[in-house]
Amino acid sequence: MSAVTREVPRRILRPFLSLVSGQVIGTALGFAFWVLTARTVPVETVGVAAAAITAQPLLGKLATLGTGNHLIAELPLLRGSAQRHLLRAAAGTVAGAALVVGAVAALIAGLASDHLREGLGGALPVGTFLLGVVATSLGFMVDKAVLGLDRSDLQVLRNLVAAGLRLPLTAGLLTAGLTSAPTLLLAWVLPLAVGLVVVGVRLGRLTRDPDPVPRPRWREQVSRHGAGALRNHALDLSLAASPLLVPVVAAMTLPARANAEFTVAWLIATFVFIPPYMLATALFAASVNRTLEDFLGRMRTTLPAALGVSAALCVAAWVAGEQLLRVFGSEYAEQSARLLSLLVVAGLWMVVKDHLVVMCRVERRFDVITRLAGGAVLLELLGATLGAAVGGVTGLCVGWLLAQALEVYAIAPVLAGMAVSVVDPPGRESPGEADVEERRETAAPSMEEVT
């Protein structure tokens, strides 16, 4: 058994399980939060609070500026206080960007949504909303950064603290008779902030250095890391655009009932897509500063595993989807289950695409994969729109799948090359590995640069 094979379980399985655990914890206790509020608070109030809460992940994603994946690559090259300095610079940058993005969203809330305008009426709700955007964006960053520090358990801790505090806090506020939308917003946001503080303290201890290096100026950190982070950000936004915009296409092109049926099916389908994506993320964290041969050796394990997980989840959706969807009401069971059976097939292609993206990240081929991802977004939106115009909600799903089939056809030569590399890996270093030592030397600034 090779050293690479022996290393796969610890370096990939552990962060993968941490990512999945954090997602399960957050989702389960978040679901409990909405069940509790839905049973004790008027529907209109829940709708107002939900508008402000559901806007935060989108805004937070915009504000991360690619720091998460960049930190996965850069933190292993540093030690002690140098890691702390980079984390602080990244956190300050993300927090500032989140404040700007959140403030702009609050200013235009009245134009974007009547619910947002009502929920953000007053200084306290606006302040809580801004805190939520900042905490959400920093949470996205920290969840990736701890993978670069090989401490994926901290990602579970953050989600456990945030989700674990939210339910008792909400119950206490509701019991006290505080049932307004700003109260629900506060009950959602405050645990996020507490979870970040807890993990921040742990990170401070983890990066304590008996022989600290001088703290570089913020602009020096931006000059050194800004371009790399923004390349990651452009790719992240390209990859996230289709899952965010396809539901928008559905809302704009379908009747209300059909859109509701699609929304429920899409919600369940996204849970099928998440585990294989997290496995690819764990592969990236384990391989970003390694040789291409090491990466391909690991991918020989993760690619079939991810395809197997995706296929098993597809079968589960086909077999049990209708029963699962009865939780939302019998009117959704038949139609939404049929849509779900179509949508989950895309998970198999997403597994391959996620691994292709990781390969390009490892080889630092950001321009190529960003252009491909951007073209794929346009193709998928076009397919979904034309499909909805021709065949309604079923046509939308089929059009989206056909667009992905065209993607497979268009990049078939690339996929063939990837398959050959996995089966018979080349005995060469990746472009990323070739400059690891150079980046390791330049990651921590010299005394002259600091002063």
C-alpha positions, 0 to 999 in steps of 0.5 A: 500500500502506497503512502498516498493510499494510507494517507487518504482516510485521515486527510480526506475522510476526516474533513469530509465527515466534519463538513457533512456533520456541520451541514447536518447539525445546521440544517436539522436545528435550523429546521427546528427553529422554523418549525417552532416559529411557524407554530407560535408566530403569525405567518406574516411575521415569519415571512418578514423575518424569513426575508431578512434571514434568507438574504444573509447567505447570498450576501455573505457569499458575495462578501467572502471575496474568495478568501475561504479557498485561498486560505485552504491553500495558503495557511499550510505554508505558514506557521504560528503567528504568521497564520494568525496575521493572515487570518486577521487580515482576511477576517477584517477584509471580509467583515468590511466587505460584508458591512458594505454589501449589507448596508447596500442591501438594507438601503435598497430593501424597499425596492427589492422586497416589501418584506425586507422593508418591513423587517428592517424598519429601525436602527436595531433591526438594521444593525442586527441584519448587518451583524448577520451578514458579517457573521455569515460571511465570516462563517463561510471563511472560517469553515474553509480556513480551518481545513487549511489548518487541518482542524476541521473539528472547529467547523463542527464546533462553530455550527454546533454552538450556533445551532445549539444556542438558537433553539433555546434562545428562540424559545425563551424570547417567544415564551417572554412574549417577544414575537416580532420579526426583529426578535426572530432575526436577533434569535437567528443572528446572535448565535452565529456571532457567539459561534464565531467568537468561540472558534476565534478564541480557539484559533487564537490559541492554535496559532499562538507562537513562542517566536512571533513574526512581526505583523505586516501592514494590511495593504501588504497582505492585500498585495500578497494575497488579494489577486489569488483570493479574487481568482478564487472568488470569480470561480466560486461565483461562477460555480454558485450562479446556476444553483442560485439563479435556476430557482429565479428562472422558475419564479419568473417563468412558471405559474405560482403552483408550478413554482411551488412544486419546483421549489420543494423538489429543488430544495430536496435535490440540493441535499443530494448534491451537497455530500459529493461536493463536500468530498471534493472540497476535502480532496482540495484541502488535502491536495492543494500543495501536493504533487499532481501525482499525489492528487490524482492518487487521491482522486482515484479514491474520491471520484468513484466514492463520490459517484457511488454516494451520488448514485445511492442518493439518486436511487433513494430519491427515486424510491422514497422521494414521494414519501419524503415530500408528503411532509410538505403536504399531499399536494406536493407528493406526486408532482414534486416527486416526479420533478425530483427524480429528474433533478437528482440525475444532475448530481452525477455530472456535478461530481465530475465537474467538482473534481475537474474544478479541484484539479484546476485549482490544484494546478492554478488554472483559474482562468480556464475553469472560470471561463468554462464555469461561466459558459456553463451557467449561461448554457444552463440558464438558457436551457432552463428558460427555453424548457420552461417556455416549451414544457412548463415545469417539467420542461424547465427540468429537462432543459436544464439537464439537456444543457448539462449534457451539452456541457459534457459533450463540449468538454469531453476531450478534457474529461477524457484526459482527466480519466487517462490521468487518473488511471495512469498518472503522469510522473510530473509535478503540478504547476502548483507544486512547482512554486510551493517552496517559493510561495512558502518563502514569500508567504511570511514577510521579511522584517524589511517589508514589515517595517 
